[in-house]
Amino acid sequence: MAEVVDLVLADGDPSGLMVANLQNWNGVIVSCPRTLLEKLKKRSEVHKAGIYLLWGDDPDSEGGKLTYVGEGDRIWDRISSHNREKDFWTHVIGITTSTGEVDISKSHVRYLEALTIQEIDKIGRARIKQNKPTPPQINESMRISMETFFDKMKRVLPLLGYPFLTPVLSHNELSVTDSGPLFILKYKGLEARAILTNSGLVVLKGSKASTEDNVSWTNGRQLRARLIREGALILSGEEFEFSRNVEFSSPSAAACVVRAAQSPGPIMWIEESTGLNYKDYIAKLSDQTSN
């Protein structure tokens, strides 16, 4: 269903401070780079109760992202403290209510914080290095209210550069029959399956990958090492197995990780229903749209 997002570039710069919300939602999200904290401090939104998100490059995992979730009665105080104490982050987001009349209680905030941490950890797009609190006990109406708030919040965050609460596959794509084209790569008795989505090629949970590194293999080595550290690739007998769906930026990156060798992905992934390789399948789509 279509939704309208109100997005304000506070200083006219899309890489600067931004304020966003959805119509008919009592939440508001403020985002800015760490270099603009003095401007953020002047925003009324961060002087209220809510949660905040910090993120940046993961210093312990090349190419990976690290994020942190916190809460506070006045979230600016916590953000200011982390500016002195935490080095990794380059961006921050504050999430609270859009009006003073509809405030978030401490129980609301802690429930939202715990839900956010659990979801980030489950999705696996970023590493989260902190304690994982148990959601507090709240009544049914509060729970429904906060889960609705959380759902709205998740829809806005990718527009502000925070994709870590967005599932690798949407609910509509979880069933292969309802998703995009299915590609298969077979190698030395192994089989990997992947779906082409709007964001890239997603290798599906349960796919296999080689443990036998080719001596000339360079592209994708560090990526595979990161996936192993994150637990996305686990040893299963003499093979690696994908423990979750993993999105790749290109078919070649995915093929290199699966085969543990230099791999021309566009000609190695085969679309199941047509028998076309990835390159020819995309070319066929282009021809269809141009006619």
C-alpha positions as CSV (number, residue, x, y, z in Angstrom):
1,M,0.0,0.0,0.0
2,A,1.3,3.4,-0.9
3,E,2.3,5.7,1.9
4,V,3.4,9.4,2.0
5,V,6.6,10.2,3.8
6,D,7.3,13.8,4.9
7,L,11.0,14.4,4.6
8,V,12.6,17.7,5.5
9,L,16.2,18.6,4.6
10,A,16.8,20.9,7.5
11,D,19.8,22.7,5.9
12,G,18.9,21.9,2.2
13,D,21.6,19.1,2.1
14,P,20.6,15.5,1.6
15,S,23.7,14.4,3.4
16,G,22.9,16.7,6.3
17,L,20.3,16.9,9.1
18,M,17.0,15.4,8.1
19,V,13.6,15.1,9.8
20,A,11.1,12.4,8.6
21,N,7.7,11.0,9.5
22,L,4.8,9.2,7.9
23,Q,1.4,10.8,7.6
24,N,-1.0,9.7,10.3
25,W,1.9,8.5,12.5
26,N,2.7,10.0,15.9
27,G,6.4,9.3,15.5
28,V,9.2,11.4,14.2
29,I,12.8,10.5,13.2
30,V,15.8,12.9,13.1
31,S,19.0,11.9,11.4
32,C,22.3,13.6,11.0
33,P,26.1,12.8,10.5
34,R,28.2,13.0,13.6
35,T,29.9,16.2,12.3
36,L,26.6,18.1,12.7
37,L,25.8,17.3,16.4
38,E,25.7,21.0,17.3
39,K,22.8,21.4,14.9
40,L,21.1,18.2,16.2
41,K,21.4,19.5,19.8
42,K,19.1,22.4,18.8
43,R,16.3,20.2,17.7
44,S,13.5,19.7,20.2
45,E,13.0,16.1,19.1
46,V,16.2,14.9,20.8
47,H,15.3,16.5,24.1
48,K,12.4,14.0,24.6
49,A,12.2,10.3,25.6
50,G,12.9,7.9,22.8
51,I,15.5,5.6,21.3
52,Y,18.6,6.4,19.2
53,L,20.7,4.5,16.7
54,L,24.4,4.9,16.1
55,W,26.2,3.3,13.1
56,G,29.4,3.3,11.1
57,D,32.0,1.0,9.7
58,D,32.8,-2.1,11.8
59,P,36.5,-1.7,12.9
60,D,36.7,-5.5,13.4
61,S,35.2,-6.6,10.1
62,E,36.3,-5.0,6.8
63,G,33.3,-4.1,4.7
64,G,30.9,-4.7,7.6
65,K,28.8,-2.2,9.6
66,L,28.4,-1.8,13.3
67,T,25.4,-0.3,15.0
68,Y,24.3,0.5,18.5
69,V,20.8,1.0,19.9
70,G,20.0,2.9,23.1
71,E,17.2,4.7,24.9
72,G,16.8,7.6,27.2
73,D,14.4,10.0,28.9
74,R,16.2,12.7,27.0
75,I,18.0,11.1,24.1
76,W,20.4,14.0,23.5
77,D,22.1,13.3,26.9
78,R,22.9,9.7,25.8
79,I,24.0,10.8,22.3
80,S,26.3,13.4,23.8
81,S,27.8,10.8,26.2
82,H,28.5,8.4,23.3
83,N,30.2,11.2,21.4
84,R,32.8,11.2,24.1
85,E,33.0,7.5,24.7
86,K,32.4,5.6,21.4
87,D,34.6,6.0,18.3
88,F,33.1,3.8,15.6
89,W,30.0,5.7,14.7
90,T,29.6,8.3,11.9
91,H,25.8,8.8,11.9
92,V,23.0,9.0,14.5
93,I,19.2,8.8,14.4
94,G,16.8,9.8,17.1
95,I,13.3,8.4,17.3
96,T,10.5,9.8,19.4
97,T,7.0,11.1,19.3
98,S,6.0,14.0,17.1
99,T,3.9,15.9,19.7
100,G,4.3,16.8,23.3
101,E,0.9,15.5,24.1
102,V,1.7,12.0,23.0
103,D,4.8,11.0,24.9
104,I,6.6,7.7,25.3
105,S,6.8,6.1,28.7
106,K,9.9,4.4,30.0
107,S,8.2,1.0,29.4
108,H,7.4,2.0,25.9
109,V,10.9,3.1,25.2
110,R,12.5,0.0,26.7
111,Y,10.2,-2.3,24.7
112,L,11.0,-0.4,21.5
113,E,14.8,-0.6,22.3
114,A,14.6,-4.4,22.9
115,L,12.5,-5.0,19.8
116,T,14.9,-3.0,17.7
117,I,18.0,-4.9,19.0
118,Q,16.4,-8.3,18.5
119,E,15.4,-7.5,14.9
120,I,18.8,-6.1,13.9
121,D,20.5,-9.1,15.3
122,K,18.1,-11.5,13.5
123,I,18.4,-9.7,10.1
124,G,22.2,-9.6,10.2
125,R,22.8,-6.7,7.9
126,A,25.0,-5.1,10.6
127,R,26.8,-6.4,13.7
128,I,25.4,-5.3,17.0
129,K,27.8,-5.4,19.9
130,Q,25.9,-4.8,23.1
131,N,23.7,-6.6,25.7
132,K,20.4,-7.8,24.3
133,P,17.8,-6.8,26.8
134,T,14.6,-8.8,27.3
135,P,11.5,-6.7,26.4
136,P,9.7,-5.5,29.6
137,Q,6.3,-6.9,30.4
138,I,3.7,-4.5,29.1
139,N,-0.1,-4.9,28.7
140,E,-1.6,-6.0,25.4
141,S,-2.7,-2.6,24.2
142,M,0.7,-1.1,24.9
143,R,2.4,-4.0,23.0
144,I,0.1,-3.5,20.0
145,S,0.7,0.2,20.0
146,M,4.5,-0.1,20.2
147,E,4.7,-2.9,17.5
148,T,2.6,-0.6,15.2
149,F,5.0,2.3,16.0
150,F,8.0,0.0,15.3
151,D,6.5,-1.1,12.0
152,K,6.1,2.5,10.9
153,M,9.6,3.4,12.0
154,K,11.1,0.5,10.0
155,R,9.5,1.9,6.8
156,V,11.1,5.3,7.2
157,L,14.6,4.3,8.3
158,P,16.0,3.1,4.9
159,L,15.3,6.5,3.4
160,L,17.6,8.0,6.0
161,G,20.4,5.6,5.2
162,Y,19.7,3.0,7.9
163,P,18.9,-0.4,6.2
164,F,19.7,-2.6,9.2
165,L,16.0,-3.2,10.1
166,T,15.0,-4.1,6.6
167,P,14.8,-7.9,6.0
168,V,17.0,-9.2,3.2
169,L,13.9,-10.6,1.7
170,S,10.5,-9.0,2.1
171,H,7.5,-10.9,3.3
172,N,6.3,-11.2,-0.3
173,E,9.7,-12.7,-1.3
174,L,9.9,-15.3,1.5
175,S,8.2,-17.9,-0.7
176,V,10.3,-18.7,-3.8
177,T,7.1,-19.1,-5.9
178,D,6.0,-15.5,-5.1
179,S,9.5,-13.9,-5.4
180,G,11.7,-12.8,-8.3
181,P,13.5,-15.1,-10.6
182,L,15.4,-18.0,-9.0
183,F,19.0,-18.6,-10.0
184,I,21.0,-21.7,-9.3
185,L,24.8,-22.2,-9.3
186,K,26.2,-25.8,-9.2
187,Y,29.9,-26.5,-8.4
188,K,31.6,-29.8,-7.5
189,G,28.4,-31.3,-6.1
190,L,27.4,-28.1,-4.3
191,E,24.3,-26.1,-5.1
192,A,23.5,-22.5,-4.2
193,R,20.1,-20.9,-4.9
194,A,19.6,-17.2,-5.2
195,I,16.7,-14.8,-5.9
196,L,17.0,-11.5,-7.8
197,T,15.4,-8.7,-5.9
198,N,15.2,-4.9,-6.3
199,S,18.3,-4.6,-4.1
200,G,20.5,-7.3,-5.6
201,L,21.1,-11.0,-5.7
202,V,20.1,-12.8,-2.5
203,V,21.7,-16.2,-1.8
204,L,19.1,-18.2,0.1
205,K,19.5,-19.8,3.5
206,G,20.5,-23.5,3.1
207,S,22.6,-22.9,0.0
208,K,26.1,-24.6,0.0
209,A,29.5,-23.1,-0.5
210,S,32.9,-24.6,-1.0
211,T,35.5,-24.9,1.7
212,E,38.3,-25.6,-0.9
213,D,39.9,-22.3,-1.6
214,N,41.3,-21.9,-5.1
215,V,45.0,-20.8,-5.0
216,S,44.4,-17.9,-7.3
217,W,41.3,-16.7,-5.5
218,T,41.3,-13.0,-4.5
219,N,37.9,-11.4,-5.0
220,G,35.5,-12.2,-2.2
221,R,38.0,-13.7,0.2
222,Q,37.5,-11.0,2.8
223,L,33.8,-11.0,2.3
224,R,33.6,-14.7,2.9
225,A,35.7,-14.3,6.0
226,R,33.3,-11.7,7.3
227,L,30.3,-13.9,6.6
228,I,32.0,-16.7,8.6
229,R,32.7,-14.4,11.5
230,E,29.1,-13.2,11.5
231,G,27.8,-16.7,11.5
232,A,26.1,-16.3,8.1
233,L,28.3,-19.1,6.7
234,I,28.7,-22.2,9.0
235,L,30.5,-25.4,8.5
236,S,28.2,-28.3,7.6
237,G,30.2,-31.5,7.1
238,E,32.8,-30.7,4.5
239,E,30.9,-27.7,3.1
240,F,29.8,-24.3,4.2
241,E,26.1,-23.6,4.5
242,F,24.3,-20.3,4.5
243,S,22.6,-20.0,7.8
244,R,20.5,-17.0,6.6
245,N,19.6,-15.2,3.4
246,V,22.6,-13.0,2.3
247,E,22.4,-10.1,-0.1
248,F,25.3,-9.6,-2.5
249,S,26.1,-6.5,-4.5
250,S,26.8,-8.5,-7.7
251,P,26.4,-12.0,-9.1
252,S,30.2,-12.3,-9.3
253,A,30.6,-11.5,-5.6
254,A,28.0,-14.2,-4.8
255,A,29.7,-16.7,-7.1
256,C,33.1,-16.1,-5.7
257,V,32.0,-16.8,-2.2
258,V,30.0,-19.9,-3.2
259,R,32.9,-21.4,-5.3
260,A,35.9,-20.0,-3.3
261,A,37.4,-19.1,-6.6
262,Q,37.5,-16.3,-9.1
263,S,34.1,-16.5,-10.8
264,P,32.4,-14.7,-13.6
265,G,29.0,-14.6,-11.9
266,P,26.9,-13.3,-14.8
267,I,27.6,-16.5,-16.8
268,M,27.6,-18.9,-13.9
269,W,24.2,-18.3,-12.3
270,I,21.5,-20.1,-14.3
271,E,17.8,-19.0,-14.1
272,E,15.8,-22.0,-13.2
273,S,12.7,-21.7,-15.5
274,T,14.5,-20.5,-18.7
275,G,17.9,-22.1,-18.5
276,L,19.4,-18.7,-19.3
277,N,22.5,-17.4,-17.4
278,Y,22.2,-14.2,-15.4
279,K,23.7,-12.1,-18.2
280,D,21.4,-13.3,-20.9
281,Y,18.4,-13.2,-18.6
282,I,18.9,-9.6,-17.8
283,A,19.5,-8.8,-21.5
284,K,16.2,-10.5,-22.3
285,L,14.4,-8.4,-19.8
286,S,16.0,-5.3,-21.3
287,D,14.8,-6.3,-24.8
288,Q,11.3,-6.9,-23.5
289,T,11.1,-3.4,-21.9
290,S,12.4,-1.7,-25.0
291,N,9.8,-3.2,-27.3
